[in-house]
């Protein structure tokens, strides 16, 4: 099937290095979202290398793609990278709702959907579509928030509907299709989760007071301290144990 897509083979190393979305792939420690974005980027890169090892012809679909910020992670393994979104954009190949993807069954080897599922009315329908368009043995990578501020998208709408626990997420994904394996990885633990929320307000406060460098320094110190402490405390309440908490999850699900 001839899909509108980014032909990765035609991109130079310089184009891939300069690809938009570097702040998501390698967020600075002064970024208000660092405590989620940094581990999420690391895990997506690891999953790309693990799931597509030895490939250079993989077909990748990015749902809610925006600027396709994670495309460089897949460039060694993929020949086609298709981006679909509900709004037009310079990197969007097709405009379509995630609940009704305009692709034939088994069209892709990997489907990526990052930080989009909370904005759809029926997450189960989206996940069923993800399962449908995956080839047997293909992998879905889906990241979702567990704890975060209300953030409707598009702005001005009410479209911020869902938050998940690891068990609720496993149930939701499991009900959407026949999967041979489902893995759920948190992006941080309790301290990182709390630090992320505090960072949002520190950043807002600093912007309103036009603190500039001081604001960034405060965020850097907060994120560095939270990252260090999160790796060590609490020693027993780690996801998925009772008493644990995280801000975000990445699901890796293999189609059976």
LINZI-V678097 format. One line per field, one symbol per residue. burial: 1 if it has 9 or more other C-alpha atoms within 8 Angstrom, else 0. A space follows every 50 residues. Layout:
burial = ???
This chain:
burial = 00001011000000010010110111101111111111111011101110 01001001111111111111011110111111111100001111110100 00000111111111111111001111111111111011111111111000 01100000111011010011011101101011010111111110111011 01100110001000111111111101101100100011100001111111 111110
